[in-house]
Amino acid sequence: MASLLYLPNMGGVGLGLPFNTLVYTLLGALMLPILWRPLRRRGWLVTPGAVCFTLGVALLALPLAFASEAGSDVAAWRVAGLLAGWGIYCCWLQLRLNFRWRHAWGGWLLLLISGQAVLALLQLFWPAWSWVPQRGPRVYGIFQQPNVLGSLLATGLALVFMLMLLPGYALASVGGERGRQTALAALLVLLAALLVWVQSRTGWLAGGLLLMGYWLLFGRRLTRRLMMTSGLMLFGCGLGIAVLLGASGDGAPLSHALSNQARLSMLQDTLKMIAIHPLTGWGYGSFEVAFQHFRIGQQPPTPVLEITRHPHNEVLLWWVEGGVTALLGMVAIACGAGRVLWQAWHHDRRAFAAGRRSAGEASALCLAMLPIVLHCQLEYPFYVSALHWLVFALMLATLDRLCCRQACVVGRNHHGLTALRAGVGLLCLCGMAMMLVMLRGGMALTHVERSGLRDMRPLLTMSPLAAWGFEQRRSFDLQTFQLLAYNRTHDETLLDGYAAWARDYLRLRIDANVYANLIAILRHRQQWAEAERYRNSAALLFPADRRFFPA
């Protein structure tokens, strides 16, 4: 039910979305019982994949120590999210789930995705019944971004394929199995049609790759079942296309030509930036400003069509900001992923040869993770949806534990491990408390911003922890309020304070209104040279904004 909870917000990414704050709170709640369960001489399970992932996470976190103060404030939350995902992966790895429990877990995950599918249907055909307000013509479930919904629906599609195809999931009762297959078939058609209606290229690509992947891995063993499920998927796609082509206005098909060109240009410029600083990178938290200024500094300048805050590729983001250290971290993670895939391949070969009930499960889990892996190489789903990060970490840990045969147990009968587990558990409690404080602080900020900054008391009385966590957003609102107050009081010190803040802010963020206000203040103070320098930059960054046209 928590995955369907909508809380008012002003958009954005990360903890700016209260839904993500709730997910990270849930993540901590999942870790606690695993960390604090009785040891009973079990120790701590470590797999070869976990060693690679741990090394990769450590290398990715290392450049944060050398980031600028302003950049580290931005990147610290990204590294914290990385550590949280690594933590839940390591904790979930300790659970030895038997086949029945894995079946139940897969069903729970599919139920979660089905809830998003129902919400998307309401947004499409019965918007008055939807409890999530729609922004624009496209639907996005709870996530406020269509492609994020698309990758989750594709993950659900993979899970339906797994539950329908693999014989081990069949029920003993003939009537019960017939009912289960009918329900899954209806869900398969619905998810396929929704993928078309959402118009997510990521979802479409993931769906096509899933179908090819299942035929490649199971085509010889499960031919008849695959023909049936493939037919149902194609029927759902055909239904979706028929409805989409018959739609008019907001529901009509979208053109992605301009977006494709922008993505290609972004990729090329990011690689050029990497070539300039391949060893040290540009510094964590610096991509937004560095990328835009790199583009307008080229000869001739690259036309800026939108302000880019992410290169739409997770590997490139860490590489361009963290240099060779972050790249080595990504290589270590890729090695861990390769190890898990190799284990899954050999596990299923043995399982099919022995006729085990779990035969094919490991390969199916690999395919279920494909949509999210693909999406994070095309956009930034983990920042918009912490639920994607949690689901991915749980699936990876489940797969690693299922198929690893060379795991070792460390810390058995060791008091140091007990102390470490207790310490990490306390850290989880602190993190959960912090997330709840951040949730309350974020709601206060949203209330103030939606009310037009009329009552600033919630910001002034905000807890120090929330004020620190939302320091950039809070200071933006306070400075905007001070600028509005100047119109009433004509206190010149308010302009001085705003100008000093704006100079620092524009080193970290690109904002047209901040540029315009700073230029107006500098002109008011007759600081013509500095004003013209900022105007030139703003004119290149926002070429269609008339405020920055030459006088």
N, C-alpha and C positions, 0 to 999 in steps of 0.2 A: 504493500500500500504506500510505503514511503516513496517509491519510485514514481508514483502518480501525483505526488503532492506538489502543488504550485504555490510559490511564495512570490509576492510582488518584487520586482527588481528593475534595474535600469539597463540590463544587458551587460555585455562584456564577457570576460573569461575568468577562470580561476575562482577565487573566493568572492569575486564580485557577484557571482551567481549563488544565491543561498542554497540551492539544491546541491551544489558541490560541497558546501559546508556540511550539510546533512550526511552526504555520502562518506566524507572523511570521518565524521563522528561514528557512523556505522562501521567503518573499517577498523577503527580503534576498538569498538565493542566486539568485533569478531576476533581480534587478536588476543584480547584479555583472557578469555577462558582457556585458550590454547597455551598461553604463556604460564598461567598460574595453575594448570592442572597438576596433580601429583606426578612426580617423576617416575616412581616405581622402577628404578634402574633403567629407564629408557634412554636417557641421554638426549642428544640433539642430532637429528638425522641431517646429513650433508650429502648431496649428490654432486657428480661432476659438473652438471649444468649449473647448480647453485654456486659452485666455486667460481665459474666463469662470470655469472651474473653479479656476484659480489665484487669481484675485481672490476668489472665494468662500471658498476655504480660508484665505487670508490674513485675511479679515474674520472668519471663525469663530475663528481662533486669537487674534485681537487682544484680546478680553475676558479672556483668561487672564492678561494682564499686570496687570489691575486686580482680580483675584480675591483673596479673603482667603487667608492662608497655609494654613489648614486646607483650604479649598475647592480651592485650586490643586493640592494633593497628589492630590486625587481626579480633578480635571478634566484634569490634565496627561497622564495616560495616554490619556484619550479623544482629546485633541488629537494626541498622538503617533500613535495609530492612524489618525486622519484624514490626517495627513501621510504615513504609510506607504502608505495606499491611493492618495493623490495621486501619490506617488513611483512606484509600480509602474504606474499609469496612464500617466504621462509617459514612463517607460522603454519600456513595451510599445508605445506609440505610434510609437516609432522603428523598429519592425520592419515591414517591408513583406512581409506574408505573401501568397503567391499562393493561388489557389483551392484547390489540392491541400493546401497546408499548413493553410489554414483548415478544410478538411474533416477533416484529421487531428486538429487541435486540438479541433474539435467532437466528434469521436469519443472523444478522450481524456476530455473533460469528461463525456460521457454514460457512459463506463465508470466514472468516479469516482462518479457518481450511482447507477449500477447496483449498485455495491458497497454503498452505503447501503441500497438496496432489498433486497438479499439479507440484510443484517444485520437489517433490520426484519422480514423474513419469519421468520428464525430466532427473533427475540424474540416474534413472534406465535404461531407454531405449534410451534416446537421450542426453547423457552427454555433447555433444558439444553445445547444446542449453542452458544448465544450466549456470546461471550467478554466481553460488556459486561454487568455486573450491572444488573438492572432495579430501578428505584425507583418503585413504584406500578404500577397496572394498565395504563397506556398505554405504547406503544413510542415510541422516539425515536432509533433508530440510535445513532450515536456522540455525538450532540449533547446528550443529557440533557434535551431539551425537545421535545415532539411537534410544535409549530407550526414549529419550525426545520427539522425533518425534512420537514414538509409543504411548506414553500416550496421546499425543494431538490428534492423529488419533482416538484412542479409545474414547476420549471425543466427537469427532465429530460423531462417530458411535452412541453414546448415544443420541446425539441431533437429529440425523436423525430418530432414533426409536421414540423419543418423538413427532416429527413433523408428522411422518407418522401414528402413532398409535392413538393419542388422538383425539377424534372427534371434540373437540373445535377448532382445527386449520384448519378444512376443510373450503374451500372457498364456497361461495353461488353459484357461477357459476359451472355448471357441467363440462363444457369444461376446465375451469380454474383449477378445482380440479383434473381433469384427468391429465392435464399437470404437475401440482405440484407433484402429486404422482409419475408420470413417472420420473421426474427429481430427486426426492428423492430416488427412487428405484435404478436408475443408480449410484447415489452417494453412496448409501449403498453398492452396489456390489464393487465399486471402493475402498472404505475405507477398506472393509473386505479383499480384495485381497492385498492391500498395507500393511495391518498389517502382512500378511504372508510374503510378500517380504522384508519388513524391518527387519524381523527376530528378533523382540524385544519380549523377554519372558514377560516383563512387559505388553506390548500391548496385547499379546496373553491371558495372565491371566485376564487382565481387560476385554477383549472382551468376554471371557467365563463367567465371573461373571456378566457382564451386561445382557447377554442373560438369565442367570438363574434368575437374579433379576427381569427382566421384566415379565418373566413367573410367578414368585412367587407373584408379586404385581398385575399384570393385567391379569393373565391367565384365570380367570373365567369371567371377564367382556369383554375382547377384544380377545377372543380365535381365531376367524377367521383372524383378522388383524395380530395377533402375529404369526400365522402359516405362513402367507404370508411373513412377514418381516424376520422371522427366516429362511425360505427357501431361501430368497434372500441373507441373510448373509452367509448361508452355501454354496450357489452357488459361492459367491465371494471367500470364503475360499478355495473351491475346485479348482477354477480357479487359485488362487494364488499358491496352492500346486502343481498343474500340471505344471505351468510355472517354479516353483522353482526346482522341481525334474528333469525337462528337461534341466535346466541350467548346465553349466560347468564352472569350474574355479572360478572366483570371485563370481558368482551368486549362487554357490552350497550351500546346507544347512550347517550351522555351528554347531560345537559341543560345548556345554556349560558345559561339565562335570567338567573341571578344575575350571571354574568360580564358579560353585556350591560349590565345596569343599572349595575354597578360601572364599566365603561368609560365610559358616558355621564356618570356623575357625576364621574369623574376629568377628563374633557374639559372639562366646565363649570367645575370649580374651577380648572383650569389656565388657562383663558381669563380668569377673574376675577383670578388672580394677575398675568397679563400686563397687564391693565387698570390695576392698581395701580402697577406699575413698567414702563411700556412702553418707556422710553428706556434706562434703565441695566440693567434686568433685576434678578434677585435674587442674582446672583453665580454664577460657575461653581462647580460642585461642591456647591451648597447645596440642590438640589431636594428630596432625601429629607427633611431636617429642616424646611425651609421649607414644603413642601407639607402635611406632617402637622400642623404647628402652625397653618398657615393654616386647615385644616379644623376643628380643634377650637376655634379662636378665633372662628369664625363664630357668629352668633346666629340660631337655635339651632345648636349644634355639629353638623357632619356626622358621622353614625355611621361609625367607622373599622372596616371589615371586614377589611382587610389593610394591611400597611405597604407603601406604594408608593414604589419607588425610581426609577421612570421613568414619564413620562406616557403611555407606549405610543404615542408619536408622535414621530418623530425631529425633525421641524421644530419642534414645540412645546417639546421639551426645550431645544434651542439658543436658541429665542426667549425662553422664560421665564427662563433663566439669563443669557443674554447681551444681552437687550434689542434695541434697534433695530440695533446693529452686527451681531449674529448674524443678525437677520432679513434685512439687506441681503446678508449672505453667502449665505444660503439663496436669495434672489432671484437673485443672480449665478449660483449653481449651476443654478437652474431655467432661467435664460436659456441657459446652456451646453447643458443637456439639450434645450431646445426647438430650439436650433440644430442639434444632432446629429439630432434627429427630422426636422427639415425637410430636412437633407441626405439622410437615408435615403430619404425619400419621393421626392425628385427623382432620386436615384441609381437606384432601382428602376424608375421610369418610363422613364428612359433605357435601362436594361438590358433591360427587356422589349421596348422598341421596337427595340433593336438585336439581340435574340435572344441575348444573352450567357448564358454558362453560369451566371454568378453572379446572374442575375435572381431577385429575391425574397429574397436572402440578407440584405440590410440590414433589411428589414421583419421577417423572421423573428427576427433578433437582437434587435430592439426588443421583440418579444413574449417572447423568452426572458428578458429582464431584468425583465419585468413582475411575476412572483411575488415577487422580492426587493424591488423598489420598493414594492409593495403591503404586504409584510410589515413593512417599516421604518416605515410609517405606521400600523400597528396594534399593533406590539410593538417589541422591540429586538433583532433577530436579529444585528446586527453585534457586539454585546457578548457574546452567547452563543456565536457561531460566527464566528471570524475567517476561516474558509473561505468563508463567504458574501460577506464583504467582498472577499476576493481574487478570487473568481469574478466578482463584479459588476464590479470594476475592470478585469479582463482583457476581459470582454465589451464594456464601454464603450469601451475603447481600440481593440479590434479593429473595432468598428462605426465609430468616428470615423475611423480610418485608411482603412477601406474606402471610405467615401462622401464624404470631404472633398475638394473640388477647389480650395480656396482656402488651402491650407496654405503657410506660408513657412518658410524655413530660416535660422536665425540662427547666428552664430558660425563660419561657414565660414572656414577659414584663420585662425582666431583662437586664440592661445595661451591666452587667458583661459578659453575654454570647456574646453580640455583640463585646465587646472588645476582648474576647477570640477567636471568629471566625476571627476577623480581624488579630489578632496576628498569628494564625495558617496559615491564608492565606499568610501573609508576609513570614512566615517560608517556605511555599510551593514555593513561588517565589524565595527565597534564594536557596532552594534545587534544583529548576530547573536551576538556573544560575550556581550552582555548577556542576550539571550534564553536562551542556554544556561545562564548562571549563574542566571537567574530560574527556569528549569525545575528545576534541582537544588535551589534554595532552596524552591520550592513543594512538591517531593516530600518534602523534610525536614519542612516544616510539616505536611503531610498525615500523615506517619508519626507525628509527635508527637501530633497531635490524635486519630488513630485509636487510639493506645495509651493514651489517657486522661491525657495530660500526665504520665506517670510518669517519663520520661527527657527532661529539658529540654536536655541537652548539644547536640543538633543545632541548637537555636535560639541557644544562647550562642556556638557556634563558627561560626555562619553567616557567609559572606563579607559584608563591608560593603556591597557592591553589592546583594546579595539582601536584606540586612536593611533597606536603604533602600527597595527596591522593594516589599517586603512589610511596611513599617513598621507600618501599622495592624493588620494581622492578627497579626503577631509580637508587638506590644505587648499585644494582647488576650489572647493565650495566656500571655504572661509575667505579666500582671496577674492572670489567673485562677489561675495557679499560686501566686502570692503569697497570694491569698485562701485557697487550700487550705492553704498552709503556716501561715497564722494559726491554723487549727484545731488545729495541733500545738504551735505555739510561743507563741501568745497575745501576739505582739509587736505592740503597738499602732501602731508606725510603719508596719507593712505595711498597716493599714487607712487610715492617712493617705495613703499613696502611692496606694492604690486609689481613694480618694475623689477625689483631685486628678485622677487620670487619667480617672475616670468622668465628671466634670464636663466635661472637654474632649471626651471621646468623644461624649457626648450632644448636643454642639453640631453634630456632623457625621453621626451615625448614630442610628437608633432601635432599641433593643434591650431587650426586656422583662427579661432576666436582669440586665443592667447597671443598669437602673432599680431592680429589686428589691434588688440588692446594695447600691447606693448608699443607698437609703432605710433599709435595715437598719443600715448603718454610721452614718448620721446620727442615727437613733434611739438607737443604742448610745452615741453621744456627746452625747445629749440636745439635739441641734440640731433641736428639734421644728418650728419654722416652716419651715425649709428642707426638712425631710423631708416635711412636708405639702404643700409646693408641688410637689415632684417626684411625690408620690403622686397629686395631683390631675391632673397632666399624664398620668401613666402610666395612670390610670383611664380617661381619655378616649381614649388611644391604644390601650389593650388592655382594652376593656370587659368581656370574658369572663374575664379573668384574676383569680382570687379573691385573689391576693396584693395587689391594689390596691383591694380593696373597703374602704369606710370601716370603721374599728374599731368 
